[in-house]
């Protein structure tokens, strides 16, 4: 299952398609279509836009599951699905518990809709990248335990459920390639999102550009993801350090909108 510098441990699933039955793909497609339609109808009623932190999380996880579904045609990612799909299900229900939202009158503008779609696809890519990084950290830790832990009797072995879960993943080198592809695509789209926001603020939001907390956090996360990609290309970054930076960068990106809206809607009870 795990591959590192010292040699491979044979995976249970392999690096190619999961061999999912056709009904599973049809069910996933139907779930994604239903969730997407629900998001569109609730976020874009008439010529307005209703949006809040719960809607943002729901949209991010919906896109993350969509990208996972596409990946599952080519790679054995059942282990990833066991965490992504339940989290997405919970996120899809969050707007029911937190209906507080922001009414945006400028949402009908085509340029804003394009900006919104690009931004959310970027968020979806980074969301899935964060899940990849989390599972890779668990896999790295397990591999390190195999290499350095002394032999233990069966009754002292750690729980096997985590091992079986991680065995459903492809080798670490394959996950690493997928991770940096996700980050690369997300970085391009995040660059377009920030660039369009800076250049077309008047057309997008009906006001001149201003450096608010959302822009600051977005720029910080953009710089962090760019640094990760540069470190990967020029310094060969990999392993735990790179994975932790990915998760930290995603956390900063969440603060750019989701975190700030959570504070405003839930903590301060303002819309």
C-alpha positions as CSV (number, residue, x, y, z in Angstrom):
1,X,0.0,0.0,0.0
2,X,2.7,2.5,1.0
3,X,5.7,3.5,-1.0
4,X,8.6,5.6,0.3
5,X,12.3,6.0,-0.3
6,X,13.2,2.7,1.2
7,X,10.9,0.5,-0.8
8,X,7.3,-0.5,-1.5
9,X,4.7,-2.2,0.5
10,X,2.2,-3.8,-1.9
11,X,-1.1,-2.0,-1.9
12,X,-4.4,-3.8,-1.5
13,X,-6.3,-1.7,-4.1
14,X,-3.7,-0.7,-6.6
15,X,-3.2,2.6,-8.4
16,X,-5.8,2.1,-11.2
17,X,-9.5,2.4,-11.2
18,X,-11.4,1.0,-8.2
19,X,-13.5,-1.4,-10.3
20,X,-16.7,0.2,-8.8
21,X,-19.9,-1.3,-10.2
22,X,-21.9,0.8,-12.7
23,X,-24.7,1.3,-10.2
24,X,-22.2,3.1,-7.8
25,X,-21.2,5.6,-10.4
26,X,-24.9,6.2,-11.4
27,X,-25.8,6.7,-7.7
28,X,-22.9,9.1,-7.2
29,X,-23.9,11.1,-10.4
30,X,-27.5,11.2,-9.2
31,X,-26.5,12.4,-5.7
32,X,-24.2,15.1,-7.2
33,X,-26.8,16.3,-9.6
34,X,-29.4,16.5,-6.9
35,X,-27.1,18.4,-4.5
36,X,-26.0,20.7,-7.3
37,X,-29.5,21.5,-8.3
38,X,-30.4,22.2,-4.7
39,X,-27.4,24.5,-4.3
40,X,-28.3,26.5,-7.4
41,X,-32.0,26.9,-6.4
42,X,-31.1,28.0,-2.9
43,X,-28.1,30.2,-3.8
44,X,-29.5,31.9,-6.9
45,X,-33.2,32.6,-6.4
46,X,-34.5,35.0,-9.2
47,X,-32.0,37.8,-9.7
48,X,-30.4,37.7,-6.3
49,X,-27.9,35.6,-4.4
50,X,-28.3,34.1,-1.0
51,X,-25.0,33.0,0.5
52,X,-23.5,32.3,3.9
53,X,-20.8,30.1,5.5
54,X,-23.0,27.0,5.5
55,X,-23.7,27.4,1.8
56,X,-20.0,27.9,1.1
57,X,-19.1,24.7,2.9
58,X,-21.8,22.8,1.1
59,X,-20.7,24.1,-2.3
60,X,-17.0,23.3,-1.5
61,X,-17.7,19.8,-0.4
62,X,-20.1,19.2,-3.4
63,X,-17.3,20.1,-5.8
64,X,-14.8,18.1,-3.8
65,X,-17.0,15.0,-4.1
66,X,-17.4,15.7,-7.8
67,X,-13.7,15.8,-8.3
68,X,-13.3,12.6,-6.2
69,X,-15.9,10.9,-8.4
70,X,-13.9,11.8,-11.5
71,X,-10.7,10.6,-9.9
72,X,-12.3,7.3,-8.9
73,X,-12.5,6.3,-12.6
74,X,-8.7,6.2,-12.7
75,X,-7.4,5.5,-9.2
76,X,-8.3,3.3,-6.3
77,X,-9.6,5.9,-3.9
78,X,-12.2,4.1,-1.8
79,X,-10.3,5.0,1.4
80,X,-10.6,8.7,0.5
81,X,-14.3,8.3,-0.3
82,X,-15.0,6.9,3.2
83,X,-14.1,10.3,4.6
84,X,-15.1,12.8,1.8
85,X,-18.6,11.5,1.2
86,X,-19.8,11.5,4.8
87,X,-18.4,15.0,5.4
88,X,-20.0,16.2,2.2
89,X,-23.3,14.7,3.4
90,X,-23.1,16.6,6.7
91,X,-22.1,19.8,4.9
92,X,-25.1,19.5,2.5
93,X,-27.4,19.6,5.5
94,X,-25.7,22.5,7.3
95,X,-27.7,25.3,5.5
96,X,-30.8,23.8,7.2
97,X,-29.2,24.4,10.6
98,X,-27.6,27.7,9.7
99,X,-29.8,29.5,7.2
100,X,-28.3,32.9,7.9
101,X,-27.3,34.3,4.6
102,X,-26.1,37.4,2.7
103,X,-28.3,38.8,0.0
104,X,-26.2,40.0,-2.9
105,X,-27.9,42.2,-5.4
106,X,-25.0,42.1,-7.9
107,X,-25.2,38.3,-8.3
108,X,-27.0,38.6,-11.7
109,X,-24.0,40.1,-13.4
110,X,-22.4,37.6,-15.7
111,X,-18.9,38.6,-14.7
112,X,-19.7,38.0,-11.1
113,X,-21.2,34.6,-11.8
114,X,-18.0,33.6,-13.7
115,X,-15.9,34.9,-10.8
116,X,-18.1,32.9,-8.3
117,X,-17.9,29.7,-10.3
118,X,-14.1,29.9,-10.7
119,X,-13.6,30.7,-7.0
120,X,-15.8,27.7,-5.9
121,X,-14.0,25.3,-8.2
122,X,-10.7,26.4,-6.7
123,X,-12.1,25.9,-3.2
124,X,-13.3,22.4,-4.2
125,X,-9.9,21.5,-5.6
126,X,-8.2,22.7,-2.4
127,X,-10.7,20.9,-0.2
128,X,-10.0,17.6,-1.8
129,X,-6.3,18.4,-1.7
130,X,-6.6,18.9,2.1
131,X,-8.3,15.5,2.5
132,X,-5.5,13.9,0.4
133,X,-2.9,15.6,2.6
134,X,-4.7,14.4,5.8
135,X,-4.8,10.8,4.7
136,X,-1.2,10.9,3.4
137,X,-0.1,12.1,6.9
138,X,-1.9,9.1,8.4
139,X,-0.2,6.8,5.9
140,X,3.2,8.3,6.5
141,X,2.7,7.8,10.3
142,X,1.7,4.2,9.7
143,X,4.7,3.6,7.5
144,X,7.0,5.1,10.0
145,X,5.5,2.9,12.7
146,X,6.1,-0.2,10.5
147,X,9.7,0.7,10.0
148,X,10.7,1.7,13.6
149,X,8.3,0.1,16.0
150,X,9.5,-3.0,17.8
151,X,7.6,-6.2,17.1
152,X,4.5,-6.6,19.4
153,X,2.4,-9.6,20.2
154,X,-1.0,-9.6,18.4
155,X,-2.9,-8.5,21.5
156,X,-0.8,-5.3,21.7
157,X,-1.1,-4.4,18.0
158,X,-3.0,-1.2,17.3
159,X,-6.6,-1.3,16.0
160,X,-6.7,-2.8,12.5
161,X,-9.5,-0.7,11.2
162,X,-7.2,2.2,10.4
163,X,-4.8,-0.1,8.5
164,X,-7.7,-1.6,6.5
165,X,-8.9,1.9,5.7
166,X,-5.5,3.1,4.5
167,X,-5.0,-0.1,2.5
168,X,-7.8,1.0,0.3
169,X,-5.6,3.9,-1.0
170,X,-3.1,3.8,-3.8
171,X,0.6,4.0,-3.1
172,X,1.9,7.2,-1.5
173,X,3.8,8.3,-4.6
174,X,0.5,8.1,-6.6
175,X,-1.3,10.1,-3.9
176,X,1.5,12.6,-3.9
177,X,1.2,13.2,-7.7
178,X,-2.6,13.6,-7.4
179,X,-2.1,16.0,-4.5
180,X,0.2,18.4,-6.4
181,X,-2.0,18.2,-9.5
182,X,-4.9,19.3,-7.4
183,X,-2.9,22.1,-5.8
184,X,-1.6,23.2,-9.2
185,X,-5.0,23.4,-10.8
186,X,-6.4,25.1,-7.7
187,X,-3.6,27.6,-7.6
188,X,-4.3,28.6,-11.2
189,X,-8.0,29.1,-10.5
190,X,-7.3,30.9,-7.2
191,X,-5.0,33.3,-9.1
192,X,-7.8,34.0,-11.6
193,X,-10.2,34.5,-8.7
194,X,-8.0,37.0,-6.9
195,X,-6.9,38.7,-10.2
196,X,-10.5,39.2,-11.3
197,X,-11.5,40.5,-7.9
198,X,-8.6,43.0,-7.9
199,X,-9.1,44.2,-11.5
200,X,-12.9,44.2,-11.8
201,X,-14.1,45.0,-8.3
202,X,-16.3,47.8,-9.6
203,X,-18.0,45.5,-12.2
204,X,-18.2,42.5,-9.8
205,X,-19.2,44.1,-6.5
206,X,-20.4,47.6,-7.5
207,X,-17.7,49.3,-5.4
208,X,-14.0,50.2,-5.7
209,X,-11.4,47.6,-4.5
210,X,-10.7,47.6,-0.8
211,X,-8.3,45.5,1.2
212,X,-10.6,43.7,3.6
213,X,-10.0,40.6,5.7
214,X,-11.3,38.3,3.0
215,X,-8.8,39.6,0.5
216,X,-5.9,39.5,3.0
217,X,-6.6,35.8,3.9
218,X,-7.0,34.9,0.2
219,X,-3.7,36.6,-0.7
220,X,-1.9,34.8,2.2
221,X,-3.3,31.4,1.2
222,X,-2.4,32.1,-2.5
223,X,1.2,33.0,-1.4
224,X,1.4,29.8,0.7
225,X,0.1,27.5,-2.0
226,X,2.4,29.2,-4.5
227,X,5.3,28.6,-2.1
228,X,4.4,24.9,-1.8
229,X,4.4,24.5,-5.6
230,X,7.7,26.4,-5.9
231,X,9.3,24.3,-3.1
232,X,8.1,21.2,-4.9
233,X,9.5,22.3,-8.3
234,X,12.8,23.8,-7.1
235,X,13.6,22.0,-3.8
236,X,11.8,18.7,-4.2
237,X,9.5,19.3,-1.2
238,X,7.6,16.2,-0.1
239,X,6.7,14.3,3.0
240,X,5.2,15.5,6.3
241,X,6.5,19.1,6.0
242,X,4.8,19.7,2.6
243,X,1.6,17.9,3.8
244,X,1.3,20.1,6.9
245,X,1.8,23.2,4.8
246,X,-1.0,22.1,2.5
247,X,-3.4,21.7,5.4
248,X,-2.3,25.0,7.0
249,X,-2.7,26.8,3.6
250,X,-6.2,25.4,3.3
251,X,-7.0,26.5,6.8
252,X,-6.0,30.1,5.9
253,X,-8.1,29.9,2.7
254,X,-11.1,28.8,4.8
255,X,-10.7,32.0,6.8
256,X,-11.0,34.1,3.7
257,X,-14.8,33.6,3.5
258,X,-16.1,30.7,5.5
259,X,-14.4,31.6,8.7
260,X,-15.4,35.3,8.6
261,X,-19.0,34.5,7.7
262,X,-19.2,32.0,10.5
263,X,-18.2,34.7,13.0
264,X,-20.6,37.2,11.5
265,X,-23.6,34.8,11.3
266,X,-23.2,32.5,14.2
267,X,-21.0,34.3,16.8
268,X,-22.2,37.9,16.2
269,X,-25.7,37.0,14.8
270,X,-25.4,39.5,12.0
271,X,-26.2,39.0,8.3
